[in-house]
């Protein structure tokens, strides 16, 4: 519950790059700002909390999906494994494979949601 908001509030290199071009800011100054921002301990802690929240959340969601019997279990395992492994794989190509495996798991979660009636989500 805490990790996602902390991570979203941290530095965003893409936004800095876009603003640098759009507002014609000095690239060297923005580079120094970005490096200083990422060097702050609070940013490191927030980034770690963000990654942990995603990894643990997708692992739990995948395991729950594997137990729900609305889709084949391997959808849930794909979500759990894909979400759990992709941040820790060192090569972009392999991390991409982890994301594809996770996407297959999300497809299973979507199928499970489509098979579940709205009334099943309401407290009984």
N, CA, C and O atoms as a GROMACS GRO file, in nm:
protein
  496
    1UNK      N    1   0.082  -0.120   0.000
    1UNK     CA    2   0.000   0.000   0.000
    1UNK      C    3   0.087   0.127   0.000
    1UNK      O    4   0.043   0.232  -0.046
    2UNK      N    5   0.206   0.116   0.050
    2UNK     CA    6   0.292   0.234   0.060
    2UNK      C    7   0.389   0.243  -0.057
    2UNK      O    8   0.422   0.352  -0.103
    3UNK      N    9   0.435   0.127  -0.106
    3UNK     CA   10   0.540   0.125  -0.206
    3UNK      C   11   0.505   0.192  -0.337
    3UNK      O   12   0.588   0.264  -0.394
    4UNK      N   13   0.386   0.172  -0.386
    4UNK     CA   14   0.348   0.228  -0.516
    4UNK      C   15   0.345   0.381  -0.511
    4UNK      O   16   0.406   0.445  -0.596
    5UNK      N   17   0.276   0.442  -0.415
    5UNK     CA   18   0.277   0.590  -0.411
    5UNK      C   19   0.418   0.648  -0.391
    5UNK      O   20   0.450   0.752  -0.447
    6UNK      N   21   0.500   0.580  -0.312
    6UNK     CA   22   0.637   0.629  -0.293
    6UNK      C   23   0.714   0.628  -0.424
    6UNK      O   24   0.783   0.724  -0.457
    7UNK      N   25   0.703   0.519  -0.499
    7UNK     CA   26   0.775   0.509  -0.625
    7UNK      C   27   0.726   0.604  -0.730
    7UNK      O   28   0.805   0.659  -0.807
    8UNK      N   29   0.596   0.626  -0.736
    8UNK     CA   30   0.540   0.716  -0.836
    8UNK      C   31   0.583   0.860  -0.810
    8UNK      O   32   0.597   0.938  -0.904
    9UNK      N   33   0.603   0.894  -0.684
    9UNK     CA   34   0.642   1.031  -0.650
    9UNK      C   35   0.789   1.060  -0.670
    9UNK      O   36   0.832   1.174  -0.651
   10UNK      N   37   0.867   0.961  -0.710
   10UNK     CA   38   1.011   0.979  -0.726
   10UNK      C   39   1.050   1.041  -0.859
   10UNK      O   40   0.964   1.083  -0.936
   11UNK      N   41   1.180   1.045  -0.886
   11UNK     CA   42   1.229   1.105  -1.010
   11UNK      C   43   1.178   1.031  -1.133
   11UNK      O   44   1.163   0.909  -1.133
   12UNK      N   45   1.151   1.107  -1.235
   12UNK     CA   46   1.104   1.049  -1.361
   12UNK      C   47   1.193   1.103  -1.473
   12UNK      O   48   1.174   1.216  -1.518
   13UNK      N   49   1.287   1.023  -1.516
   13UNK     CA   50   1.382   1.067  -1.619
   13UNK      C   51   1.313   1.104  -1.750
   13UNK      O   52   1.358   1.194  -1.820
   14UNK      N   53   1.204   1.034  -1.782
   14UNK     CA   54   1.133   1.063  -1.907
   14UNK      C   55   1.071   1.202  -1.904
   14UNK      O   56   1.074   1.275  -2.002
   15UNK      N   57   1.013   1.237  -1.790
   15UNK     CA   58   0.952   1.369  -1.777
   15UNK      C   59   1.059   1.478  -1.783
   15UNK      O   60   1.040   1.581  -1.847
   16UNK      N   61   1.172   1.454  -1.714
   16UNK     CA   62   1.281   1.552  -1.720
   16UNK      C   63   1.331   1.571  -1.863
   16UNK      O   64   1.357   1.684  -1.906
   17UNK      N   65   1.346   1.462  -1.937
   17UNK     CA   66   1.392   1.470  -2.076
   17UNK      C   67   1.291   1.548  -2.161
   17UNK      O   68   1.328   1.633  -2.242
   18UNK      N   69   1.164   1.517  -2.142
   18UNK     CA   70   1.060   1.586  -2.220
   18UNK      C   71   1.058   1.735  -2.189
   18UNK      O   72   1.049   1.818  -2.279
   19UNK      N   73   1.066   1.770  -2.061
   19UNK     CA   74   1.067   1.911  -2.022
   19UNK      C   75   1.192   1.982  -2.074
   19UNK      O   76   1.185   2.098  -2.115
   20UNK      N   77   1.304   1.913  -2.073
   20UNK     CA   78   1.428   1.972  -2.123
   20UNK      C   79   1.414   2.012  -2.269
   20UNK      O   80   1.456   2.121  -2.309
   21UNK      N   81   1.355   1.924  -2.348
   21UNK     CA   82   1.337   1.953  -2.491
   21UNK      C   83   1.227   2.058  -2.510
   21UNK      O   84   1.246   2.155  -2.583
   22UNK      N   85   1.113   2.036  -2.445
   22UNK     CA   86   0.997   2.124  -2.465
   22UNK      C   87   1.025   2.268  -2.423
   22UNK      O   88   0.986   2.362  -2.492
   23UNK      N   89   1.091   2.284  -2.309
   23UNK     CA   90   1.117   2.418  -2.254
   23UNK      C   91   1.257   2.468  -2.290
   23UNK      O   92   1.297   2.577  -2.247
   24UNK      N   93   1.331   2.390  -2.369
   24UNK     CA   94   1.466   2.424  -2.412
   24UNK      C   95   1.556   2.458  -2.292
   24UNK      O   96   1.623   2.561  -2.290
   25UNK      N   97   1.554   2.369  -2.193
   25UNK     CA   98   1.635   2.387  -2.073
   25UNK      C   99   1.778   2.342  -2.099
   25UNK      O  100   1.805   2.268  -2.194
   26UNK      N  101   1.868   2.387  -2.015
   26UNK     CA  102   2.009   2.350  -2.028
   26UNK      C  103   2.026   2.203  -1.992
   26UNK      O  104   1.994   2.162  -1.880
   27UNK      N  105   2.077   2.124  -2.085
   27UNK     CA  106   2.091   1.979  -2.067
   27UNK      C  107   2.186   1.948  -1.951
   27UNK      O  108   2.158   1.859  -1.872
   28UNK      N  109   2.295   2.019  -1.942
   28UNK     CA  110   2.392   1.994  -1.834
   28UNK      C  111   2.332   2.017  -1.696
   28UNK      O  112   2.356   1.940  -1.603
   29UNK      N  113   2.255   2.123  -1.682
   29UNK     CA  114   2.191   2.153  -1.553
   29UNK      C  115   2.089   2.045  -1.517
   29UNK      O  116   2.083   2.001  -1.402
   30UNK      N  117   2.010   2.004  -1.614
   30UNK     CA  118   1.909   1.900  -1.590
   30UNK      C  119   1.977   1.768  -1.557
   30UNK      O  120   1.927   1.692  -1.474
   31UNK      N  121   2.089   1.739  -1.621
   31UNK     CA  122   2.164   1.617  -1.591
   31UNK      C  123   2.213   1.620  -1.446
   31UNK      O  124   2.203   1.520  -1.375
   32UNK      N  125   2.264   1.734  -1.402
   32UNK     CA  126   2.308   1.747  -1.262
   32UNK      C  127   2.190   1.731  -1.166
   32UNK      O  128   2.202   1.666  -1.062
   33UNK      N  129   2.077   1.789  -1.202
   33UNK     CA  130   1.957   1.776  -1.119
   33UNK      C  131   1.915   1.629  -1.108
   33UNK      O  132   1.885   1.581  -0.999
   34UNK      N  133   1.913   1.560  -1.221
   34UNK     CA  134   1.874   1.419  -1.222
   34UNK      C  135   1.968   1.335  -1.137
   34UNK      O  136   1.924   1.252  -1.058
   35UNK      N  137   2.097   1.356  -1.152
   35UNK     CA  138   2.195   1.279  -1.074
   35UNK      C  139   2.183   1.309  -0.925
   35UNK      O  140   2.193   1.218  -0.842
   36UNK      N  141   2.161   1.436  -0.891
   36UNK     CA  142   2.145   1.472  -0.750
   36UNK      C  143   2.018   1.411  -0.691
   36UNK      O  144   2.015   1.366  -0.577
   37UNK      N  145   1.913   1.411  -0.772
   37UNK     CA  146   1.786   1.354  -0.728
   37UNK      C  147   1.800   1.205  -0.698
   37UNK      O  148   1.756   1.157  -0.594
   38UNK      N  149   1.862   1.132  -0.791
   38UNK     CA  150   1.879   0.988  -0.773
   38UNK      C  151   1.977   0.954  -0.661
   38UNK      O  152   1.973   0.843  -0.608
   39UNK      N  153   2.065   1.047  -0.624
   39UNK     CA  154   2.162   1.023  -0.517
   39UNK      C  155   2.100   1.038  -0.378
   39UNK      O  156   2.163   1.001  -0.278
   40UNK      N  157   1.981   1.092  -0.370
   40UNK     CA  158   1.916   1.111  -0.239
   40UNK      C  159   1.875   0.975  -0.182
   40UNK      O  160   1.813   0.895  -0.251
   41UNK      N  161   1.910   0.949  -0.056
   41UNK     CA  162   1.872   0.820   0.005
   41UNK      C  163   1.722   0.794   0.004
   41UNK      O  164   1.678   0.680  -0.015
   42UNK      N  165   1.643   0.898   0.023
   42UNK     CA  166   1.497   0.879   0.025
   42UNK      C  167   1.446   0.828  -0.110
   42UNK      O  168   1.349   0.753  -0.115
   43UNK      N  169   1.510   0.869  -0.218
   43UNK     CA  170   1.469   0.823  -0.352
   43UNK      C  171   1.504   0.674  -0.367
   43UNK      O  172   1.426   0.598  -0.425
   44UNK      N  173   1.619   0.634  -0.317
   44UNK     CA  174   1.656   0.492  -0.322
   44UNK      C  175   1.559   0.406  -0.243
   44UNK      O  176   1.520   0.298  -0.288
   45UNK      N  177   1.520   0.453  -0.125
   45UNK     CA  178   1.426   0.378  -0.041
   45UNK      C  179   1.290   0.372  -0.109
   45UNK      O  180   1.225   0.267  -0.110
   46UNK      N  181   1.246   0.483  -0.165
   46UNK     CA  182   1.116   0.486  -0.233
   46UNK      C  183   1.116   0.394  -0.355
   46UNK      O  184   1.018   0.325  -0.380
   47UNK      N  185   1.226   0.394  -0.430
   47UNK     CA  186   1.236   0.307  -0.547
   47UNK      C  187   1.233   0.160  -0.507
   47UNK      O  188   1.168   0.078  -0.571
   48UNK      N  189   1.304   0.128  -0.401
   48UNK     CA  190   1.304  -0.010  -0.352
   48UNK      C  191   1.165  -0.052  -0.305
   48UNK      O  192   1.120  -0.163  -0.333
   49UNK      N  193   1.096   0.037  -0.233
   49UNK     CA  194   0.961   0.008  -0.186
   49UNK      C  195   0.867  -0.014  -0.305
   49UNK      O  196   0.780  -0.102  -0.301
   50UNK      N  197   0.884   0.065  -0.410
   50UNK     CA  198   0.801   0.052  -0.531
   50UNK      C  199   0.822  -0.084  -0.596
   50UNK      O  200   0.725  -0.153  -0.629
   51UNK      N  201   0.947  -0.123  -0.615
   51UNK     CA  202   0.977  -0.253  -0.678
   51UNK      C  203   0.925  -0.368  -0.592
   51UNK      O  204   0.866  -0.462  -0.643
   52UNK      N  205   0.948  -0.360  -0.461
   52UNK     CA  206   0.900  -0.466  -0.372
   52UNK      C  207   0.748  -0.477  -0.374
   52UNK      O  208   0.694  -0.587  -0.372
   53UNK      N  209   0.680  -0.363  -0.379
   53UNK     CA  210   0.533  -0.365  -0.383
   53UNK      C  211   0.484  -0.435  -0.509
   53UNK      O  212   0.390  -0.514  -0.503
   54UNK      N  213   0.545  -0.405  -0.621
   54UNK     CA  214   0.504  -0.469  -0.746
   54UNK      C  215   0.536  -0.618  -0.744
   54UNK      O  216   0.451  -0.700  -0.778
   55UNK      N  217   0.657  -0.652  -0.703
   55UNK     CA  218   0.699  -0.792  -0.704
   55UNK      C  219   0.613  -0.876  -0.609
   55UNK      O  220   0.564  -0.982  -0.648
   56UNK      N  221   0.595  -0.830  -0.488
   56UNK     CA  222   0.515  -0.905  -0.390
   56UNK      C  223   0.368  -0.907  -0.431
   56UNK      O  224   0.302  -1.010  -0.419
   57UNK      N  225   0.318  -0.794  -0.479
   57UNK     CA  226   0.178  -0.788  -0.521
   57UNK      C  227   0.147  -0.882  -0.636
   57UNK      O  228   0.045  -0.951  -0.634
   58UNK      N  229   0.233  -0.884  -0.738
   58UNK     CA  230   0.209  -0.974  -0.851
   58UNK      C  231   0.228  -1.120  -0.812
   58UNK      O  232   0.158  -1.207  -0.864
   59UNK      N  233   0.320  -1.147  -0.721
   59UNK     CA  234   0.337  -1.284  -0.672
   59UNK      C  235   0.209  -1.330  -0.602
   59UNK      O  236   0.160  -1.440  -0.629
   60UNK      N  237   0.156  -1.247  -0.514
   60UNK     CA  238   0.033  -1.284  -0.442
   60UNK      C  239  -0.087  -1.294  -0.537
   60UNK      O  240  -0.169  -1.385  -0.525
   61UNK      N  241  -0.097  -1.200  -0.630
   61UNK     CA  242  -0.207  -1.204  -0.726
   61UNK      C  243  -0.199  -1.330  -0.812
   61UNK      O  244  -0.300  -1.394  -0.839
   62UNK      N  245  -0.078  -1.364  -0.856
   62UNK     CA  246  -0.060  -1.484  -0.937
   62UNK      C  247  -0.096  -1.610  -0.861
   62UNK      O  248  -0.162  -1.699  -0.915
   63UNK      N  249  -0.054  -1.618  -0.735
   63UNK     CA  250  -0.087  -1.736  -0.655
   63UNK      C  251  -0.238  -1.745  -0.630
   63UNK      O  252  -0.295  -1.854  -0.632
   64UNK      N  253  -0.302  -1.632  -0.608
   64UNK     CA  254  -0.448  -1.632  -0.590
   64UNK      C  255  -0.518  -1.674  -0.719
   64UNK      O  256  -0.616  -1.748  -0.716
   65UNK      N  257  -0.467  -1.626  -0.833
   65UNK     CA  258  -0.526  -1.664  -0.962
   65UNK      C  259  -0.511  -1.814  -0.987
   65UNK      O  260  -0.601  -1.878  -1.041
   66UNK      N  261  -0.398  -1.869  -0.947
   66UNK     CA  262  -0.375  -2.013  -0.965
   66UNK      C  263  -0.471  -2.096  -0.880
   66UNK      O  264  -0.501  -2.211  -0.914
   67UNK      N  265  -0.519  -2.040  -0.771
   67UNK     CA  266  -0.609  -2.114  -0.681
   67UNK      C  267  -0.757  -2.092  -0.710
   67UNK      O  268  -0.840  -2.160  -0.650
   68UNK      N  269  -0.791  -1.999  -0.798
   68UNK     CA  270  -0.932  -1.960  -0.813
   68UNK      C  271  -1.014  -2.054  -0.900
   68UNK      O  272  -1.137  -2.049  -0.893
   69UNK      N  273  -0.955  -2.139  -0.978
   69UNK     CA  274  -1.025  -2.235  -1.063
   69UNK      C  275  -1.113  -2.172  -1.172
   69UNK      O  276  -1.201  -2.240  -1.226
   70UNK      N  277  -1.091  -2.046  -1.204
   70UNK     CA  278  -1.163  -1.984  -1.314
   70UNK      C  279  -1.087  -1.995  -1.446
   70UNK      O  280  -1.145  -1.987  -1.554
   71UNK      N  281  -0.958  -2.014  -1.435
   71UNK     CA  282  -0.870  -2.030  -1.551
   71UNK      C  283  -0.770  -2.140  -1.516
   71UNK      O  284  -0.755  -2.175  -1.399
   72UNK      N  285  -0.702  -2.196  -1.615
   72UNK     CA  286  -0.598  -2.294  -1.583
   72UNK      C  287  -0.492  -2.234  -1.490
   72UNK      O  288  -0.458  -2.115  -1.499
   73UNK      N  289  -0.441  -2.316  -1.402
   73UNK     CA  290  -0.345  -2.270  -1.300
   73UNK      C  291  -0.222  -2.203  -1.358
   73UNK      O  292  -0.165  -2.113  -1.297
   74UNK      N  293  -0.180  -2.247  -1.476
   74UNK     CA  294  -0.056  -2.193  -1.532
   74UNK      C  295  -0.065  -2.043  -1.560
   74UNK      O  296   0.038  -1.976  -1.563
   75UNK      N  297  -0.187  -1.988  -1.580
   75UNK     CA  298  -0.201  -1.843  -1.593
   75UNK      C  299  -0.153  -1.773  -1.466
   75UNK      O  300  -0.079  -1.675  -1.471
   76UNK      N  301  -0.196  -1.826  -1.352
   76UNK     CA  302  -0.155  -1.768  -1.224
   76UNK      C  303  -0.005  -1.781  -1.201
   76UNK      O  304   0.060  -1.687  -1.154
   77UNK      N  305   0.048  -1.897  -1.234
   77UNK     CA  306   0.192  -1.917  -1.216
   77UNK      C  307   0.271  -1.825  -1.310
   77UNK      O  308   0.377  -1.775  -1.273
   78UNK      N  309   0.219  -1.803  -1.431
   78UNK     CA  310   0.286  -1.711  -1.524
   78UNK      C  311   0.289  -1.570  -1.467
   78UNK      O  312   0.390  -1.501  -1.478
   79UNK      N  313   0.178  -1.526  -1.408
   79UNK     CA  314   0.174  -1.393  -1.348
   79UNK      C  315   0.270  -1.383  -1.230
   79UNK      O  316   0.343  -1.285  -1.217
   80UNK      N  317   0.270  -1.485  -1.146
   80UNK     CA  318   0.358  -1.484  -1.029
   80UNK      C  319   0.505  -1.484  -1.071
   80UNK      O  320   0.584  -1.406  -1.019
   81UNK      N  321   0.542  -1.570  -1.165
   81UNK     CA  322   0.681  -1.581  -1.207
   81UNK      C  323   0.724  -1.458  -1.287
   81UNK      O  324   0.832  -1.403  -1.264
   82UNK      N  325   0.641  -1.415  -1.381
   82UNK     CA  326   0.676  -1.299  -1.463
   82UNK      C  327   0.692  -1.173  -1.381
   82UNK      O  328   0.786  -1.097  -1.401
   83UNK      N  329   0.600  -1.150  -1.290
   83UNK     CA  330   0.609  -1.031  -1.205
   83UNK      C  331   0.723  -1.037  -1.107
   83UNK      O  332   0.782  -0.935  -1.071
   84UNK      N  333   0.755  -1.158  -1.063
   84UNK     CA  334   0.859  -1.175  -0.962
   84UNK      C  335   0.999  -1.169  -1.022
   84UNK      O  336   1.092  -1.124  -0.956
   85UNK      N  337   1.014  -1.216  -1.145
   85UNK     CA  338   1.150  -1.227  -1.200
   85UNK      C  339   1.195  -1.108  -1.283
   85UNK      O  340   1.314  -1.077  -1.283
   86UNK      N  341   1.106  -1.040  -1.353
   86UNK     CA  342   1.155  -0.943  -1.451
   86UNK      C  343   1.239  -0.829  -1.392
   86UNK      O  344   1.329  -0.781  -1.462
   87UNK      N  345   1.217  -0.782  -1.269
   87UNK     CA  346   1.305  -0.675  -1.220
   87UNK      C  347   1.447  -0.722  -1.188
   87UNK      O  348   1.538  -0.641  -1.178
   88UNK      N  349   1.466  -0.852  -1.171
   88UNK     CA  350   1.594  -0.903  -1.124
   88UNK      C  351   1.678  -0.968  -1.233
   88UNK      O  352   1.789  -1.013  -1.206
   89UNK      N  353   1.627  -0.975  -1.354
   89UNK     CA  354   1.701  -1.038  -1.464
   89UNK      C  355   1.793  -0.932  -1.525
   89UNK      O  356   1.746  -0.823  -1.559
   90UNK      N  357   1.922  -0.963  -1.540
   90UNK     CA  358   2.018  -0.859  -1.578
   90UNK      C  359   2.014  -0.811  -1.723
   90UNK      O  360   2.057  -0.699  -1.750
   91UNK      N  361   1.964  -0.888  -1.816
   91UNK     CA  362   1.967  -0.849  -1.957
   91UNK      C  363   1.828  -0.806  -2.003
   91UNK      O  364   1.728  -0.867  -1.966
   92UNK      N  365   1.823  -0.700  -2.083
   92UNK     CA  366   1.695  -0.646  -2.127
   92UNK      C  367   1.611  -0.748  -2.201
   92UNK      O  368   1.489  -0.753  -2.184
   93UNK      N  369   1.675  -0.830  -2.283
   93UNK     CA  370   1.601  -0.930  -2.360
   93UNK      C  371   1.534  -1.032  -2.268
   93UNK      O  372   1.419  -1.069  -2.287
   94UNK      N  373   1.609  -1.077  -2.168
   94UNK     CA  374   1.552  -1.174  -2.073
   94UNK      C  375   1.446  -1.110  -1.984
   94UNK      O  376   1.345  -1.172  -1.953
   95UNK      N  377   1.470  -0.985  -1.944
   95UNK     CA  378   1.368  -0.914  -1.866
   95UNK      C  379   1.241  -0.897  -1.949
   95UNK      O  380   1.130  -0.905  -1.896
   96UNK      N  381   1.257  -0.875  -2.078
   96UNK     CA  382   1.142  -0.865  -2.168
   96UNK      C  383   1.064  -0.995  -2.173
   96UNK      O  384   0.940  -0.994  -2.179
   97UNK      N  385   1.135  -1.106  -2.173
   97UNK     CA  386   1.067  -1.237  -2.169
   97UNK      C  387   0.988  -1.250  -2.040
   97UNK      O  388   0.876  -1.301  -2.040
   98UNK      N  389   1.047  -1.205  -1.927
   98UNK     CA  390   0.975  -1.207  -1.800
   98UNK      C  391   0.848  -1.124  -1.806
   98UNK      O  392   0.746  -1.162  -1.751
   99UNK      N  393   0.856  -1.009  -1.874
   99UNK     CA  394   0.737  -0.925  -1.888
   99UNK      C  395   0.632  -0.990  -1.977
   99UNK      O  396   0.512  -0.977  -1.951
  100UNK      N  397   0.675  -1.060  -2.080
  100UNK     CA  398   0.580  -1.131  -2.167
  100UNK      C  399   0.510  -1.243  -2.088
  100UNK      O  400   0.389  -1.261  -2.101
  101UNK      N  401   0.586  -1.316  -2.009
  101UNK     CA  402   0.527  -1.421  -1.925
  101UNK      C  403   0.425  -1.358  -1.829
  101UNK      O  404   0.316  -1.412  -1.810
  102UNK      N  405   0.462  -1.244  -1.770
  102UNK     CA  406   0.367  -1.174  -1.683
  102UNK      C  407   0.243  -1.128  -1.757
  102UNK      O  408   0.132  -1.134  -1.703
  103UNK      N  409   0.260  -1.082  -1.880
  103UNK     CA  410   0.146  -1.039  -1.961
  103UNK      C  411   0.050  -1.154  -1.989
  103UNK      O  412  -0.072  -1.135  -1.990
  104UNK      N  413   0.104  -1.273  -2.011
  104UNK     CA  414   0.020  -1.392  -2.029
  104UNK      C  415  -0.061  -1.416  -1.902
  104UNK      O  416  -0.180  -1.448  -1.908
  105UNK      N  417   0.004  -1.400  -1.787
  105UNK     CA  418  -0.067  -1.413  -1.660
  105UNK      C  419  -0.177  -1.309  -1.644
  105UNK      O  420  -0.286  -1.340  -1.595
  106UNK      N  421  -0.149  -1.186  -1.686
  106UNK     CA  422  -0.253  -1.082  -1.680
  106UNK      C  423  -0.369  -1.115  -1.773
  106UNK      O  424  -0.484  -1.082  -1.742
  107UNK      N  425  -0.342  -1.178  -1.886
  107UNK     CA  426  -0.450  -1.222  -1.975
  107UNK      C  427  -0.540  -1.321  -1.901
  107UNK      O  428  -0.662  -1.315  -1.913
  108UNK      N  429  -0.477  -1.412  -1.825
  108UNK     CA  430  -0.556  -1.506  -1.746
  108UNK      C  431  -0.639  -1.436  -1.640
  108UNK      O  432  -0.753  -1.473  -1.615
  109UNK      N  433  -0.581  -1.333  -1.577
  109UNK     CA  434  -0.657  -1.256  -1.478
  109UNK      C  435  -0.776  -1.186  -1.544
  109UNK      O  436  -0.883  -1.178  -1.485
  110UNK      N  437  -0.756  -1.136  -1.665
  110UNK     CA  438  -0.865  -1.071  -1.738
  110UNK      C  439  -0.976  -1.171  -1.769
  110UNK      O  440  -1.095  -1.140  -1.756
  111UNK      N  441  -0.938  -1.289  -1.811
  111UNK     CA  442  -1.038  -1.394  -1.840
  111UNK      C  443  -1.115  -1.428  -1.712
  111UNK      O  444  -1.238  -1.442  -1.716
  112UNK      N  445  -1.043  -1.441  -1.601
  112UNK     CA  446  -1.110  -1.472  -1.473
  112UNK      C  447  -1.208  -1.362  -1.435
  112UNK      O  448  -1.318  -1.390  -1.388
  113UNK      N  449  -1.170  -1.236  -1.455
  113UNK     CA  450  -1.260  -1.126  -1.424
  113UNK      C  451  -1.383  -1.126  -1.514
  113UNK      O  452  -1.494  -1.099  -1.469
  114UNK      N  453  -1.362  -1.157  -1.641
  114UNK     CA  454  -1.476  -1.162  -1.733
  114UNK      C  455  -1.572  -1.276  -1.700
  114UNK      O  456  -1.692  -1.266  -1.727
  115UNK      N  457  -1.522  -1.382  -1.642
  115UNK     CA  458  -1.605  -1.498  -1.606
  115UNK      C  459  -1.674  -1.479  -1.470
  115UNK      O  460  -1.758  -1.561  -1.432
  116UNK      N  461  -1.640  -1.376  -1.400
  116UNK     CA  462  -1.696  -1.352  -1.266
  116UNK      C  463  -1.806  -1.248  -1.275
  116UNK      O  464  -1.786  -1.140  -1.331
  117UNK      N  465  -1.920  -1.279  -1.220
  117UNK     CA  466  -2.030  -1.182  -1.225
  117UNK      C  467  -2.005  -1.069  -1.125
  117UNK      O  468  -1.930  -1.084  -1.029
  118UNK      N  469  -2.069  -0.956  -1.151
  118UNK     CA  470  -2.054  -0.841  -1.063
  118UNK      C  471  -2.103  -0.873  -0.921
  118UNK      O  472  -2.047  -0.823  -0.823
  119UNK      N  473  -2.207  -0.956  -0.911
  119UNK     CA  474  -2.262  -0.989  -0.779
  119UNK      C  475  -2.164  -1.066  -0.691
  119UNK      O  476  -2.172  -1.060  -0.568
  120UNK      N  477  -2.071  -1.138  -0.754
  120UNK     CA  478  -1.973  -1.215  -0.676
  120UNK      C  479  -1.870  -1.125  -0.608
  120UNK      O  480  -1.800  -1.170  -0.518
  121UNK      N  481  -1.860  -1.000  -0.649
  121UNK     CA  482  -1.766  -0.906  -0.588
  121UNK      C  483  -1.827  -0.831  -0.470
  121UNK      O  484  -1.755  -0.769  -0.391
  122UNK      N  485  -1.958  -0.837  -0.458
  122UNK     CA  486  -2.026  -0.765  -0.349
  122UNK      C  487  -2.023  -0.849  -0.222
  122UNK      O  488  -2.035  -0.972  -0.228
  123UNK      N  489  -2.008  -0.783  -0.108
  123UNK     CA  490  -2.010  -0.860   0.017
  123UNK      C  491  -2.147  -0.924   0.039
  123UNK      O  492  -2.250  -0.863   0.012
  124UNK      N  493  -2.145  -1.047   0.089
  124UNK     CA  494  -2.269  -1.123   0.106
  124UNK      C  495  -2.329  -1.100   0.235
  124UNK      O  496  -2.434  -1.156   0.266
   0.00000   0.00000   0.00000
